[in-house]
């Protein structure tokens, strides 16, 4: 297995853990989605794969890339992991780029300083990468500054940089949410093509359950730092078994659907909210008194699991 997360729990001073007993896996050539509201822990999972953890965090569990536990590996192995095995594409490409340095510097510096490639070879590789992500006139783009490119073009540059070391695993953290609809579709098509051509494993983070259902092979739904449902994307979309998953689908507008949007009542929990039972119980329309007594355990359902005491296997 390319990525294996087992029982990952991260505590950083709040009344509840940021993540609690999270388990998931990503195989080669597979796209696995993480879906949930802001603060559910999606980005923390992705960052834990690179061991970019909150200061002073207490961590338990295992995060293994190609069988090696990231949480216990030495600094040399961690540098190699970040340099060549795992790459991340962030939500806002401008946050990844230095506004006073050219695109060519951004693409070649990592290859020269970290991978030890000669400058001429790094420049040739940068041109190949820009061409691979569909950038017109790559030579001219290398000479430009970030402010001279559109958001969609900058996202392509960031994707090209992520592919520079031929990683096995790509972490896409809301990589398209800052783009307009047309550019988003183009970027998703690019990610899908690159992923298929290189047989990359991909962890795809998004707020949009409909997008995850269309783009991913499997989807994990997170709430308050826990996985509440894990299913193949098509099955989860067609027949959500956890009330939170159903709520996310109900409050997402669809073109041509006359039904009114039904938002999930209440607010997402903060790290200062502690729960003795199911964390979703205060917002769940189907909750009973028993739901507030102890956390539910995952129950086997078609294709995966759902952590809800009301779910019947």
Backbone torsions as a table, in degrees:
resi	resn	phi	psi	omega
1	UNK	NA	135.0	-177.7
2	UNK	-68.2	-51.7	177.9
3	UNK	-126.5	131.3	177.7
4	UNK	-135.1	115.8	176.1
5	UNK	-108.0	124.7	-175.0
6	UNK	-129.2	114.9	174.8
7	UNK	57.3	37.1	-175.9
8	UNK	-71.8	121.7	175.9
9	UNK	-127.5	129.6	-179.9
10	UNK	-128.8	123.0	177.2
11	UNK	-117.5	137.2	-177.6
12	UNK	-140.5	37.3	172.3
13	UNK	100.6	-10.4	177.9
14	UNK	-78.0	178.2	179.1
15	UNK	-76.1	-15.2	174.8
16	UNK	-136.9	160.1	178.6
17	UNK	-66.0	151.8	171.7
18	UNK	-65.6	-43.3	174.6
19	UNK	-129.0	144.0	179.2
20	UNK	-134.0	111.2	174.1
21	UNK	51.3	51.0	178.8
22	UNK	-84.9	130.6	176.2
23	UNK	-132.3	134.2	176.1
24	UNK	-163.1	169.0	179.1
25	UNK	-146.6	155.2	176.3
26	UNK	-134.8	123.8	177.3
27	UNK	-95.0	168.7	176.5
28	UNK	-63.2	137.0	179.5
29	UNK	73.9	13.5	-175.9
30	UNK	-115.6	142.7	174.7
31	UNK	-111.3	119.0	-179.1
32	UNK	-115.4	128.3	-176.6
33	UNK	-97.9	147.2	170.7
34	UNK	-119.1	122.6	-175.1
35	UNK	-127.8	144.2	176.6
36	UNK	164.1	166.2	178.8
37	UNK	-68.5	166.5	176.0
38	UNK	-57.5	136.3	180.0
39	UNK	89.2	3.0	-178.2
40	UNK	-79.6	-15.1	177.8
41	UNK	109.7	8.2	-176.3
42	UNK	-61.2	-52.2	-177.9
43	UNK	-66.5	-31.9	178.4
44	UNK	-63.5	-37.3	176.3
45	UNK	-62.1	-47.6	-179.5
46	UNK	-61.5	-44.1	-179.4
47	UNK	-67.1	-29.8	179.2
48	UNK	-66.6	-26.0	177.4
49	UNK	-64.8	-28.2	176.5
50	UNK	-100.9	6.2	-175.9
51	UNK	55.0	44.1	172.3
52	UNK	-101.1	82.6	-170.1
53	UNK	-105.2	155.3	176.8
54	UNK	-58.0	146.0	179.7
55	UNK	-59.4	132.1	178.1
56	UNK	74.3	12.2	-177.2
57	UNK	-69.1	143.6	172.9
58	UNK	-101.5	123.1	-171.2
59	UNK	-123.8	137.5	172.4
60	UNK	-137.7	163.1	-175.3
61	UNK	103.0	-162.6	-174.8
62	UNK	-142.4	136.4	173.6
63	UNK	-128.0	103.8	-173.5
64	UNK	-111.9	131.4	172.9
65	UNK	-113.6	117.4	-175.8
66	UNK	53.1	39.2	175.0
67	UNK	86.9	-7.8	-179.6
68	UNK	-100.2	130.0	-177.6
69	UNK	-77.1	114.1	-178.7
70	UNK	-63.9	-33.3	-174.0
71	UNK	-71.5	-18.4	-177.7
72	UNK	-118.7	-5.3	-176.5
73	UNK	-70.7	154.9	179.6
74	UNK	-71.9	171.4	-175.9
75	UNK	-64.2	-36.4	179.1
76	UNK	-64.0	-46.4	178.6
77	UNK	-65.6	-34.8	178.6
78	UNK	-67.0	-40.1	176.5
79	UNK	-61.8	-42.9	178.9
80	UNK	-63.3	-39.9	178.8
81	UNK	-59.7	-49.6	-177.7
82	UNK	-69.5	-29.7	-176.6
83	UNK	-80.7	-33.7	-169.1
84	UNK	-134.6	-19.6	-174.1
85	UNK	-100.3	-35.6	-174.9
86	UNK	-130.0	133.2	176.3
87	UNK	-128.2	152.1	-179.3
88	UNK	-123.7	139.6	172.9
89	UNK	-113.2	119.5	-175.1
90	UNK	-91.0	170.9	-175.2
91	UNK	-63.9	-49.0	-175.8
92	UNK	-107.0	108.2	-177.4
93	UNK	-62.3	-27.8	-178.2
94	UNK	-66.2	-26.0	179.0
95	UNK	-72.3	-17.0	-179.3
96	UNK	-93.7	-11.1	-173.6
97	UNK	-112.2	141.5	174.7
98	UNK	-81.8	118.9	-174.6
99	UNK	-64.4	-17.0	-177.9
100	UNK	-104.0	9.2	177.6
101	UNK	-120.4	148.1	-176.1
102	UNK	-73.6	160.3	178.7
103	UNK	-58.7	-39.1	179.5
104	UNK	-60.8	-39.0	177.6
105	UNK	-63.9	-43.3	-179.7
106	UNK	-59.8	-41.9	-176.0
107	UNK	-77.4	-34.7	-172.8
108	UNK	-90.9	-25.5	-174.2
109	UNK	-59.0	-44.4	-179.5
110	UNK	-63.7	-41.3	-178.9
111	UNK	-66.1	-35.8	-178.6
112	UNK	-77.9	-50.8	-172.5
113	UNK	-79.0	-37.2	-175.4
114	UNK	-96.1	-43.2	-176.9
115	UNK	-93.1	-8.6	175.1
116	UNK	72.8	25.5	179.8
117	UNK	-85.3	145.7	174.6
118	UNK	-60.8	152.7	-176.2
119	UNK	-59.4	-41.1	-179.2
120	UNK	-64.3	-41.4	178.5
121	UNK	-66.4	-39.4	179.0
122	UNK	-63.9	-39.5	179.3
123	UNK	-66.4	-41.9	177.4
124	UNK	-61.5	-41.4	178.5
125	UNK	-65.3	-38.5	178.3
126	UNK	-62.3	-41.1	177.6
127	UNK	-63.6	-41.7	178.8
128	UNK	-63.0	-40.7	-178.5
129	UNK	-66.9	-43.5	178.5
130	UNK	-62.9	-38.5	176.6
131	UNK	-66.0	-37.9	-178.5
132	UNK	-66.1	-29.9	179.6
133	UNK	-95.1	12.9	171.6
134	UNK	83.1	23.3	178.3
135	UNK	-84.9	127.9	176.8
136	UNK	-76.3	144.2	178.3
137	UNK	50.4	64.9	-177.2
138	UNK	-56.7	-35.3	-179.5
139	UNK	-60.8	-41.0	178.1
140	UNK	-68.9	-35.9	-178.9
141	UNK	-65.0	-35.0	179.4
142	UNK	-60.7	-28.7	-177.1
143	UNK	-89.1	-5.8	-176.3
144	UNK	-89.8	162.0	175.3
145	UNK	-99.0	159.4	-177.3
146	UNK	-54.3	-37.0	-177.3
147	UNK	-68.0	-12.9	-179.9
148	UNK	-88.6	-2.9	-178.6
149	UNK	-115.4	150.2	177.1
150	UNK	-74.3	169.5	179.1
151	UNK	-60.5	-41.1	178.8
152	UNK	-64.9	-39.2	178.5
153	UNK	-67.6	-39.4	178.7
154	UNK	-65.3	-36.3	177.8
155	UNK	-64.3	-36.5	175.8
156	UNK	-64.8	-38.5	177.7
157	UNK	-62.6	-44.1	-179.2
158	UNK	-65.5	-38.4	176.9
159	UNK	-65.0	-41.3	176.9
160	UNK	-59.3	-42.6	178.9
161	UNK	-63.7	-38.3	-179.9
162	UNK	-65.5	-26.6	-178.3
163	UNK	-91.3	-3.2	-171.8
164	UNK	-58.0	-36.0	-176.3
165	UNK	-99.1	13.6	-178.4
166	UNK	52.9	58.4	-178.4
167	UNK	-68.5	159.4	174.9
168	UNK	-89.4	-25.8	-175.3
169	UNK	-129.1	131.5	178.3
170	UNK	-116.2	127.8	177.1
171	UNK	-104.4	113.3	-178.3
172	UNK	-107.7	102.0	-174.7
173	UNK	-97.8	95.5	-178.1
174	UNK	52.6	45.2	-170.9
175	UNK	-68.8	-12.3	-177.5
176	UNK	-124.8	-1.8	-171.7
177	UNK	-70.3	-21.7	-179.3
178	UNK	-88.8	4.5	-174.9
179	UNK	-104.4	155.8	174.3
180	UNK	-69.7	167.6	-170.7
181	UNK	-59.2	-45.2	-178.1
182	UNK	-65.2	-46.5	179.8
183	UNK	-66.2	-34.6	176.8
184	UNK	-61.0	-45.0	179.7
185	UNK	-62.2	-41.0	179.0
186	UNK	-64.9	-41.3	-179.3
187	UNK	-67.4	-40.2	177.2
188	UNK	-63.4	-41.3	177.8
189	UNK	-63.0	-39.0	177.9
190	UNK	-64.1	-46.8	179.2
191	UNK	-60.4	-43.1	179.8
192	UNK	-62.6	-43.8	-178.8
193	UNK	-65.2	-47.4	-179.5
194	UNK	-62.7	-42.2	179.9
195	UNK	-61.8	-42.1	-178.9
196	UNK	-70.2	-43.2	-178.4
197	UNK	-63.0	-37.3	-175.0
198	UNK	-100.8	-0.2	-177.7
199	UNK	52.8	44.7	179.1
200	UNK	-76.7	147.3	162.7
201	UNK	-85.0	142.2	-178.0
202	UNK	-136.2	132.9	170.2
203	UNK	-104.2	112.8	-170.3
204	UNK	-110.1	114.8	-176.8
205	UNK	-101.9	131.3	-179.6
206	UNK	-156.2	157.0	171.1
207	UNK	-85.3	-17.3	-168.4
208	UNK	-94.9	105.8	-178.7
209	UNK	-67.0	-34.7	177.2
210	UNK	-63.0	-42.7	178.1
211	UNK	-63.9	-44.0	178.9
212	UNK	-61.4	-39.7	-179.7
213	UNK	-64.4	-33.9	-178.5
214	UNK	-82.7	-29.0	-170.2
215	UNK	-101.0	-28.1	-170.0
216	UNK	-102.7	159.1	173.8
217	UNK	-83.0	-44.5	177.3
218	UNK	-132.8	154.9	-177.5
219	UNK	-134.0	135.7	172.1
220	UNK	-111.6	125.6	178.7
221	UNK	-98.8	125.2	-177.1
222	UNK	-108.7	143.0	172.8
223	UNK	-145.5	125.2	178.5
224	UNK	52.8	39.4	175.2
225	UNK	81.7	7.3	178.6
226	UNK	-125.2	152.2	175.5
227	UNK	-84.8	116.1	-177.9
228	UNK	-96.8	-21.2	176.7
229	UNK	-155.0	137.5	178.3
230	UNK	-135.5	115.2	-175.2
231	UNK	-148.6	161.7	165.5
232	UNK	-57.7	143.3	-170.5
233	UNK	-57.1	-45.4	-176.5
234	UNK	-65.7	-40.1	-179.5
235	UNK	-69.2	-40.3	180.0
236	UNK	-64.5	-40.8	-179.3
237	UNK	-68.7	-40.3	-176.5
238	UNK	-76.9	-32.0	-174.0
239	UNK	-145.6	71.6	179.5
240	UNK	-63.5	134.5	-176.1
241	UNK	-103.7	-19.9	178.1
242	UNK	-98.0	138.8	-179.7
243	UNK	-56.7	-32.1	179.0
244	UNK	-68.2	-43.6	177.1
245	UNK	-59.8	-45.3	177.9
246	UNK	-61.4	-37.2	178.8
247	UNK	-66.3	-39.8	177.4
248	UNK	-62.3	-41.3	179.0
249	UNK	-67.7	-37.3	-176.7
250	UNK	-69.7	-25.5	-177.8
251	UNK	-101.3	14.5	176.6
252	UNK	-104.9	120.1	-178.0
253	UNK	-69.2	146.9	175.8
254	UNK	-127.2	139.9	179.9
255	UNK	-63.3	127.3	177.8
256	UNK	84.3	-0.9	179.8
257	UNK	-91.3	114.7	-176.5
258	UNK	-77.2	-10.7	-176.7
259	UNK	-67.9	139.9	179.3
260	UNK	-68.1	150.6	176.4
261	UNK	-71.5	132.9	-178.9
262	UNK	-115.4	94.5	-179.0
263	UNK	-65.8	151.5	175.6
264	UNK	-71.1	127.3	-178.2
265	UNK	-66.3	159.0	177.3
266	UNK	79.1	-162.1	-178.1
267	UNK	-130.8	155.3	174.8
268	UNK	-62.8	145.3	-178.5
269	UNK	-71.7	149.3	173.5
270	UNK	-97.2	177.2	178.6
271	UNK	-70.8	-10.8	177.0
272	UNK	-90.2	-2.6	177.8
273	UNK	-94.4	119.4	178.4
274	UNK	-107.2	149.7	-176.4
275	UNK	-132.4	138.3	172.3
276	UNK	-91.5	-25.2	-179.7
277	UNK	-117.0	-143.3	179.8
278	UNK	-68.7	127.2	-178.5
279	UNK	-64.8	-22.1	-179.1
280	UNK	-87.5	-7.6	-175.1
281	UNK	-54.5	-41.0	-178.7
282	UNK	-63.2	-19.0	-178.1
283	UNK	-112.7	-1.8	-171.7
284	UNK	-87.5	126.5	179.0
285	UNK	-71.8	-13.1	-177.5
286	UNK	-109.1	8.1	-175.5
287	UNK	-68.1	145.8	174.0
288	UNK	-118.8	175.1	179.2
289	UNK	-59.9	-33.5	-179.5
290	UNK	-65.2	-27.2	-178.1
291	UNK	-65.9	-22.8	-177.6
292	UNK	-93.9	2.7	-175.2
293	UNK	-90.6	-41.2	179.6
294	UNK	-152.3	151.7	-178.8
295	UNK	-63.4	139.2	178.5
296	UNK	-73.6	150.8	175.2
297	UNK	-99.0	152.2	179.2
298	UNK	-59.8	135.7	178.5
299	UNK	-113.7	137.1	179.8
300	UNK	-67.3	128.1	174.1
301	UNK	-131.2	179.0	-177.4
302	UNK	-56.2	113.2	175.5
303	UNK	84.4	-7.5	-177.0
304	UNK	-176.7	-137.3	-177.6
305	UNK	-139.6	158.2	171.1
306	UNK	-140.9	130.9	-177.7
307	UNK	-94.6	81.2	-179.5
308	UNK	-152.3	130.6	-177.9
309	UNK	-71.1	-14.7	179.1
310	UNK	-86.5	-9.8	-178.2
311	UNK	-78.6	133.8	174.6
312	UNK	-102.1	131.4	-178.0
313	UNK	-63.9	NA	NA
